[in-house]
């Protein structure tokens, strides 16, 4: 009997430490060009500034430098989990999610808004800020698509909205 209890507790603990499915691949689109890049390659660029040959070639084609993408991946927006959750449940937050899913979405899922919402919440839960690289690492679908030519414009809009969060009633 004790061995069964031990076996079930070991199996249960293995399930508790199994990794949650997260994005593995990002389809970067810029104008008419697109390239499939692994999230691991983007994480390496974010942390070290080193672009893989594949990523470097794509960035050359779209006339961007690795440092530009690295800055976009690492720019942060400070917000607490409670404020973010309340914001995303509000009319303005739903509008924001609609805008975000025009730029960041899952090509294989009808639940892009929910996937993006979950990734945002998971990202802010670690350190009270959101960075794009964290959103990519926490995105619950195996693949996502980013409209690169609209990304910076969207970041500026999000920054403007979240910059006024202290004035909101939640």
Number of C-alpha atoms within 10 A of each C-alpha: 6 7 8 9 10 11 12 12 12 12 11 11 11 11 10 10 8 8 8 10 12 17 21 19 20 24 21 21 19 18 11 6 11 18 16 16 18 16 21 16 18 24 20 14 22 21 12 10 16 17 21 15 10 13 20 14 14 22 19 11 12 16 8 13 13 18 14 11 18 22 14 16 20 17 13 17 17 16 19 16 20 14 17 24 18 12 19 18 13 12 10 12 17 15 11 19 20 14 15 22 20 17 18 25 24 23 14 12 13 10 14 23 21 15 19 24 24 16 24 24 21 19 23 22 16 12 12 17 19 25 17 21 23 20 23 28 20 22 28 23 22 14 22 25 21 22 18 19 14 16 16 13 11 16 17 11 14 15 13 11 13 18 13 9 15 10 8 9 8 11
